[in-house]
Amino acid sequence: MDLSTWALLVIAVVALVGACLQRVSGMGLGLIGAPVLSLIVGPVAGVLIINVLAAVNAIFQTLSVRENVDWRKFWLIGPVMLAGAIPGAWVVHSTPTAPLQVIVGALVLLGLTVTTIMPNHVRIDGRGYAMASGAAGGFMNTLAGIAGPAITVYAQASRWPQKTFAATLQPLFFVSGAVSLAVKELSAAEPIIPHAPWHLWAIGLVAMVAGLKIGTVIAKRTDVRKARRLALIVASTGAAVTLVRGLIGMF
């Protein structure tokens, strides 16, 4: 995998901005990075690189917000991400992804729209819904590099408090990134990660740490309502990007 200086610079900016946004709203790296890296290095390698960066970034993010993590919900959602990642890997390697990206993006946008416009009339909670959001997140992360929007639909409809929701997303992102990476690498005819240059990971790591530090400063000055609104905007943007990518791929 040969990357130009320009491509490495773009990856550094994506990692910095994504890590910063993720510290403030709970998500960001996968939503920003997946479409950009897909254009630079291709959809399969691009999403795979984001899986790696997102998993590492999630470790740092979890350490910074660990006191707010809802571990009960983490253990409901995290383990079932594997159930979504396995069919997601099969789709990546054997089926055109464009139509499925259209469906995934459209369903998430529909879910976010319904739960946002009708917050007093749409309310769900319980183990089954939480686990379903985990399976959907694992599938979406493997297919498109984004797990957050699926879980945001559940968080919005179940009135999950923004502070604990954003914090709990971080270990969930580690699980989804690690699971998606492992499933895709094991099922691929030729592993991709060994062909990535070492300086790609070094640049990504430095940029993510810088983004996390900047985001921590911003997060202290942002109230819960604004952070919630930002999370919904980021999730909607990610779903819209997935939908558009699918439409472009189809036509």
C-alpha positions, 0 to 999 in steps of 0.5 A: 500500500503506497500512500503519498504525502498528501494522503498521509496529511489528509489522514492526519487531519481526519484523525485529529478532527475525528478524535476531537469531535468524538471527545465532545459528542461521543462519535466522529472518527469513523463518521468522518474518516470512513468516507474520506479514506474510502476515496483515498485508498479504496472502500475495503482498505479505507474502512479497514484502516478506520477500524484500526484507528477507531479501536485505538482511539476508543482506548484513549477516549475510554480512559478519559471518560471512564467514570461515566461509562454505563458498564451494564449497557456496555455488556448488553450491547458489546458482545452482540456486535459480533453477531452483526460483524460476521454477516457484515464481513460476508457482505464486504467480501461477496456482495456489492455493498452499494445497495446495502449502504443505501438501505443502511443509511436510509433506515438510520436517517428514518430512525433518527428522524422519527425519534427526534421529531416525535420524542414524546411518542416514541420510547423504547427500552429493554435488553432486546432493543439494546442488543439489537442496536449492538448487532446493527452497529456491528454490521454497519461498522464492518460494512461502512466503518460507522457503528454510532448511528445505529446505537444513537437511534436506540439512545434517542428513543430510550432517553439514554442520558447524553453524558453516559451515552457518549462515554459508553460509546467509547468501549463499544467503539473499541469492541466494534473496531476490533471485531470488524477488523478481526472478522474481515482480516480472517475472512480476506483472501489476502490480509490488508493490514501487513501492507500498510506502512508503519508511519501511517499508524504513527501519524494517526496515533499522534493526530488522535492524541492531539485531537483528544486533548483539544476535544477535552478542553472543548467538552468542558465548555459545552453543555449537555444539550448542545453535546446531544444536538451535536451527536445527533447531527454527527450521526445523521451526517454519517448516515447521509454519507453512507446513503450517498456513497451507496447511491453513487455506487449504484449509478 
